[in-house]
Amino acid sequence: MIRRILPAILILALALTAIGCDEAVSDSPPADEAVDTGAPNAAGGVVDPAVLLTPADVEGVSGLSGLKVVAYDPAVGAGGDVNIATADGQLVAMLVVEGPETWGAWLTDGYTVAESVTPPVGDEAFIGPNPDTSPTIYIFGFRKGDIAVVLDTYFDANGETVLSVEQLRQLAEVVEGRL
């Protein structure tokens, strides 16, 4: 079932990113305060996704400023455990934290993985999606132990990804360091 839901959420996120998501932006909490994002966390509560990725982290690798945490709302494209957007509502990054069964699904669903990353972040890593799905890479996934993580970026008004693959890797390294 997760094999069907995750690709649908990712496709919906891309589609909705193109039309904008202004109303989903909320004020970000202090950096030392954990946030209940309202998103389902299939990692079974082993980790708090809100501690793994913050707007300040994304600002640090991207050069963007004024980023905010966006409430979980797949209807507007914010389908991750942590969703980060600009002050005007442009979604920038999404973090999904899952368990080991989802890692296996991501590797075999034919959608998520374009290629393995060497050297990996964590125990294994990939970028995606599969080129048959999109010619543009906007996903960076990795596994550390029994925790599976995916970071996605979105597309801007010009059809370009907001973050580069290298910036997604830098964010993955930040997240991995907090696991």
C-alpha positions as semicolon CSV with decimal commas, in nm:
position;residue;x (nm);y (nm);z (nm)
1;M;0,000;0,000;0,000
2;I;0,282;0,243;0,080
3;R;0,421;0,167;-0,268
4;R;0,109;0,322;-0,414
5;I;0,067;0,610;-0,169
6;L;0,421;0,757;-0,169
7;P;0,448;0,801;-0,547
8;A;0,099;0,953;-0,550
9;I;0,195;1,200;-0,278
10;L;0,517;1,293;-0,459
11;I;0,334;1,348;-0,788
12;L;0,066;1,552;-0,611
13;A;0,336;1,758;-0,439
14;L;0,496;1,841;-0,773
15;A;0,167;1,933;-0,934
16;L;0,060;2,155;-0,648
17;T;0,401;2,318;-0,624
18;A;0,354;2,449;-0,974
19;I;0,033;2,631;-0,872
20;G;0,160;2,762;-0,536
21;C;0,071;2,698;-0,173
22;D;0,057;3,033;0,007
23;E;-0,190;2,948;0,280
24;A;0,006;2,651;0,419
25;V;0,294;2,856;0,562
26;S;0,311;2,902;0,938
27;D;0,557;3,067;1,169
28;S;0,852;2,847;1,250
29;P;0,910;2,758;1,615
30;P;1,230;2,830;1,805
31;A;1,510;2,599;1,687
32;D;1,527;2,418;2,021
33;E;1,154;2,343;2,038
34;A;1,026;2,016;1,890
35;V;0,721;2,049;1,666
36;D;0,440;1,802;1,612
37;T;0,397;1,840;1,237
38;G;0,081;1,633;1,231
39;A;0,232;1,406;0,969
40;P;0,227;1,032;1,006
41;N;0,574;0,906;1,094
42;A;0,613;0,544;0,991
43;A;0,947;0,523;1,172
44;G;0,733;0,438;1,474
45;G;0,829;0,740;1,681
46;V;1,194;0,631;1,692
47;V;1,293;0,979;1,577
48;D;1,131;1,322;1,584
49;P;1,144;1,445;1,223
50;A;1,109;1,809;1,332
51;V;1,447;1,785;1,505
52;L;1,613;1,635;1,197
53;L;1,552;1,922;0,954
54;T;1,485;2,289;1,027
55;P;1,433;2,598;0,815
56;A;1,776;2,719;0,933
57;D;1,935;2,403;0,791
58;V;1,778;2,465;0,450
59;E;1,873;2,834;0,463
60;G;2,232;2,734;0,542
61;V;2,277;2,520;0,232
62;S;2,057;2,714;-0,009
63;G;2,125;3,081;0,065
64;L;1,750;3,138;0,087
65;S;1,616;3,330;0,385
66;G;1,288;3,366;0,570
67;L;1,199;2,997;0,540
68;K;0,916;2,856;0,752
69;V;0,779;2,519;0,859
70;V;0,469;2,431;0,659
71;A;0,186;2,234;0,816
72;Y;0,130;1,878;0,693
73;D;-0,127;1,905;0,417
74;P;-0,088;1,671;0,119
75;A;-0,371;1,855;-0,056
76;V;-0,134;2,151;-0,109
77;G;0,178;1,942;-0,170
78;A;0,312;1,945;0,186
79;G;0,302;1,570;0,237
80;G;0,617;1,515;0,441
81;D;0,691;1,474;0,807
82;V;0,862;1,814;0,779
83;N;0,777;2,064;0,503
84;I;0,966;2,388;0,452
85;A;0,859;2,684;0,238
86;T;0,945;3,045;0,167
87;A;0,751;3,326;0,332
88;D;0,538;3,358;0,018
89;G;0,442;2,990;0,020
90;Q;0,684;2,835;-0,232
91;L;0,758;2,485;-0,104
92;V;1,134;2,427;-0,089
93;A;1,202;2,096;0,086
94;M;1,014;1,799;0,228
95;L;1,149;1,537;0,468
96;V;0,992;1,192;0,503
97;V;1,110;0,953;0,777
98;E;1,010;0,589;0,747
99;G;1,099;0,242;0,867
100;P;1,296;-0,036;0,698
101;E;0,999;-0,181;0,507
102;T;0,956;0,145;0,320
103;W;1,323;0,153;0,223
104;G;1,272;-0,178;0,045
105;A;0,963;-0,044;-0,129
106;W;1,147;0,267;-0,247
107;L;1,423;0,052;-0,396
108;T;1,183;-0,170;-0,589
109;D;0,885;0,049;-0,681
110;G;1,027;0,147;-1,021
111;Y;0,952;0,512;-0,947
112;T;1,173;0,638;-0,667
113;V;1,530;0,537;-0,754
114;A;1,727;0,673;-1,047
115;E;2,070;0,560;-0,926
116;S;2,269;0,470;-0,616
117;V;2,491;0,734;-0,460
118;T;2,859;0,664;-0,396
119;P;2,983;0,735;-0,141
120;P;2,647;0,704;0,029
121;V;2,502;0,911;0,306
122;G;2,426;0,661;0,583
123;D;2,443;0,294;0,495
124;E;2,298;0,334;0,143
125;A;2,168;0,625;-0,061
126;F;1,997;0,702;-0,391
127;I;1,884;0,993;-0,603
128;G;1,564;0,996;-0,803
129;P;1,311;0,967;-0,935
130;N;1,360;0,714;-1,209
131;P;1,426;0,893;-1,541
132;D;1,117;0,725;-1,688
133;T;0,915;0,926;-1,435
134;S;1,096;1,260;-1,456
135;P;1,402;1,382;-1,644
136;T;1,487;1,599;-1,341
137;I;1,635;1,467;-1,016
138;Y;1,460;1,609;-0,709
139;I;1,481;1,325;-0,453
140;F;1,768;1,221;-0,225
141;G;1,705;0,914;-0,011
142;F;1,920;0,730;0,239
143;R;1,904;0,458;0,500
144;K;2,084;0,455;0,831
145;G;2,017;0,137;1,023
146;D;1,641;0,085;1,033
147;I;1,557;0,446;0,950
148;A;1,476;0,538;0,589
149;V;1,481;0,906;0,492
150;V;1,383;1,091;0,177
151;L;1,443;1,458;0,108
152;D;1,258;1,613;-0,185
153;T;1,280;1,956;-0,336
154;Y;1,016;2,131;-0,543
155;F;1,004;2,316;-0,872
156;D;0,997;2,695;-0,902
157;A;0,787;2,900;-1,145
158;N;1,053;2,846;-1,415
159;G;1,034;2,466;-1,385
160;E;1,375;2,443;-1,215
161;T;1,431;2,263;-0,888
162;V;1,456;2,498;-0,591
163;L;1,748;2,297;-0,447
164;S;2,021;2,114;-0,638
165;V;2,111;1,749;-0,590
166;E;2,426;1,862;-0,408
167;Q;2,220;2,078;-0,171
168;L;1,989;1,782;-0,106
169;R;2,298;1,573;-0,026
170;Q;2,421;1,840;0,217
171;L;2,082;1,837;0,390
172;A;2,088;1,455;0,399
173;E;2,425;1,472;0,573
174;V;2,279;1,713;0,831
175;V;1,983;1,481;0,890
176;E;2,206;1,175;0,914
177;G;2,420;1,349;1,177
178;R;2,109;1,392;1,393
179;L;1,989;1,030;1,374
